[in-house]
Amino acid sequence: MRKRTILCVDDYEACLIARKILLEDEGYEVLTAPDGRSGLQLFQSHSVDVVILDYQMPGMNGDVVACQMKTLKPEVPILLLSAHHSLPEEKLKFIDVFVSKDESVQVLSAAVRELLSRFSGRSVGGTDWQDLLSRQSEPHKPVRDSGHDQGSRMAARAGQSMKTAP
């Protein structure tokens, strides 16, 4: 069985390195790109199972990259990371999961497993990412729909787990 491949796109090199180490330790193959254009090139030339995109990048923000990726391969789930705790709905139109950079690496890891499970139809082992968030002290609040129309939506930010209906 081939390793699942995750494409990480972020202009901040330290974040790319940290995510690459984390995800490789979990058994994934990880491709990295320092900007949207490079990320699109890797996305077109490789079989990718999940994309993790930074929102704010020079040249092309994550929402623009996500739009182009969904045009090319609509079946590939996209997780958007941002230092912003919320983004306008139109920025989340092509995003399957939004996670704040304030969240723990366990939340990111669990969100990736959930995407792989949901989009592949196969269970991927590990702790449910929403369960991780539910153990935190802050109460959960609903969030608006991301606008993407594949299955249920989920998002996390500042310790809040949010699952929205399609």
C-alpha positions as CSV (number, residue, x, y, z in Angstrom):
1,M,0.0,0.0,0.0
2,R,1.4,3.4,-1.0
3,K,1.9,6.1,1.6
4,R,-0.6,8.9,1.6
5,T,0.9,12.1,0.2
6,I,0.3,15.5,1.8
7,L,1.2,18.7,0.1
8,C,2.1,21.6,2.5
9,V,2.2,25.1,1.1
10,D,3.5,27.9,3.3
11,D,5.9,30.8,2.8
12,Y,7.3,30.5,6.3
13,E,10.0,27.9,6.1
14,A,10.0,27.0,9.8
15,C,6.3,26.0,9.5
16,L,7.0,23.8,6.5
17,I,9.8,22.0,8.2
18,A,7.8,21.5,11.4
19,R,4.8,20.1,9.5
20,K,6.9,17.9,7.4
21,I,8.6,16.4,10.4
22,L,5.3,15.9,12.2
23,L,3.5,14.3,9.2
24,E,6.4,12.1,8.2
25,D,6.6,10.8,11.7
26,E,3.0,9.8,11.3
27,G,3.9,7.8,8.1
28,Y,2.9,10.3,5.4
29,E,4.9,11.3,2.4
30,V,5.2,15.1,2.5
31,L,5.8,17.5,-0.4
32,T,6.5,21.1,0.5
33,A,6.2,24.4,-1.5
34,P,7.2,27.9,-0.4
35,D,4.5,29.7,-2.3
36,G,1.2,29.2,-4.2
37,R,2.8,28.9,-7.7
38,S,5.2,26.2,-6.6
39,G,2.4,24.4,-4.7
40,L,0.2,24.4,-7.9
41,Q,3.1,22.9,-9.9
42,L,3.6,20.1,-7.3
43,F,-0.2,19.6,-7.1
44,Q,-0.4,19.1,-10.9
45,S,2.7,16.8,-11.2
46,H,2.1,14.5,-8.2
47,S,-0.7,12.4,-6.8
48,V,-1.7,14.2,-3.6
49,D,-4.2,13.0,-1.0
50,V,-4.5,16.2,1.1
51,V,-3.4,19.7,0.8
52,I,-2.5,21.9,3.8
53,L,-2.4,25.6,2.7
54,D,-1.3,28.7,4.5
55,Y,-3.8,31.5,3.9
56,Q,-1.6,34.6,3.8
57,M,1.3,34.2,1.3
58,P,3.0,36.7,-1.1
59,G,1.9,36.6,-4.7
60,M,-1.1,34.3,-4.2
61,N,-3.2,33.7,-1.0
62,G,-4.3,30.3,0.0
63,D,-7.9,30.9,-1.1
64,V,-6.8,31.6,-4.6
65,V,-4.5,28.6,-4.7
66,A,-7.4,26.4,-3.3
67,C,-9.7,27.6,-6.1
68,Q,-7.2,26.7,-8.8
69,M,-6.5,23.3,-7.1
70,K,-10.2,22.5,-6.9
71,T,-10.6,23.3,-10.6
72,L,-7.8,20.8,-11.4
73,K,-8.7,18.0,-8.9
74,P,-11.9,18.7,-7.1
75,E,-11.7,15.4,-5.2
76,V,-8.6,16.4,-3.2
77,P,-9.4,17.8,0.2
78,I,-7.9,21.1,1.2
79,L,-7.1,22.3,4.8
80,L,-6.5,26.0,5.2
81,L,-4.3,27.2,8.0
82,S,-4.4,30.8,9.1
83,A,-3.2,33.0,11.9
84,H,-6.5,34.8,11.5
85,H,-9.2,33.4,13.7
86,S,-11.9,33.8,11.1
87,L,-12.1,34.6,7.4
88,P,-14.9,35.9,5.2
89,E,-17.1,33.2,3.7
90,E,-15.9,33.9,0.2
91,K,-12.4,33.1,1.2
92,L,-13.5,29.6,2.4
93,K,-15.5,28.7,-0.7
94,F,-13.0,26.0,-1.8
95,I,-11.8,24.9,1.6
96,D,-12.8,21.6,3.3
97,V,-11.4,22.4,6.7
98,F,-10.2,25.6,8.3
99,V,-7.8,25.4,11.3
100,S,-6.3,28.3,13.1
101,K,-2.5,28.2,13.6
102,D,-3.3,28.6,17.3
103,E,-4.4,25.0,17.5
104,S,-2.2,22.2,18.7
105,V,-0.4,19.9,16.3
106,Q,-2.6,17.1,17.5
107,V,-5.6,19.0,16.2
108,L,-3.9,19.5,12.8
109,S,-2.9,15.8,12.7
110,A,-6.4,14.6,13.6
111,A,-8.0,16.9,11.0
112,V,-5.8,15.4,8.3
113,R,-6.8,11.9,9.4
114,E,-10.5,12.9,9.3
115,L,-10.1,14.4,5.8
116,L,-8.3,11.3,4.5
117,S,-11.0,9.1,6.0
118,R,-13.9,11.2,4.8
119,F,-12.6,11.7,1.2
120,S,-11.2,8.2,0.7
121,G,-14.1,6.3,2.4
122,R,-11.6,4.4,4.5
123,S,-11.0,4.7,8.2
124,V,-7.7,6.3,9.2
125,G,-6.6,5.4,12.8
126,G,-6.1,7.9,15.5
127,T,-7.9,10.3,17.8
128,D,-10.9,12.2,16.4
129,W,-9.8,15.8,16.1
130,Q,-13.2,17.1,17.3
131,D,-12.8,14.9,20.4
132,L,-9.4,16.6,21.1
133,L,-11.0,20.0,20.9
134,S,-14.0,19.0,23.1
135,R,-11.6,18.2,26.0
136,Q,-10.4,21.8,26.0
137,S,-12.0,24.3,28.5
138,E,-13.6,26.8,26.0
139,P,-17.2,26.1,25.0
140,H,-17.9,25.2,21.4
141,K,-19.6,27.7,19.1
142,P,-21.1,27.2,15.7
143,V,-19.4,28.6,12.6
144,R,-20.8,29.5,9.2
145,D,-20.6,27.0,6.3
146,S,-17.4,27.2,4.3
147,G,-19.5,27.2,1.1
148,H,-17.9,24.0,-0.2
149,D,-20.5,21.4,-1.1
150,Q,-18.8,18.1,-0.4
151,G,-20.2,16.4,2.7
152,S,-20.1,17.9,6.2
153,R,-17.8,20.8,6.9
154,M,-15.6,21.3,9.9
155,A,-13.4,24.0,11.3
156,A,-11.3,24.7,14.3
157,R,-10.0,27.9,15.7
158,A,-8.9,29.1,19.1
159,G,-9.9,25.9,20.9
160,Q,-13.3,25.8,19.3
161,S,-14.5,22.8,17.3
162,M,-17.1,23.6,14.7
163,K,-18.9,21.2,12.4
164,T,-21.4,22.7,10.0
165,A,-24.0,21.2,7.8
166,P,-23.7,21.1,4.0
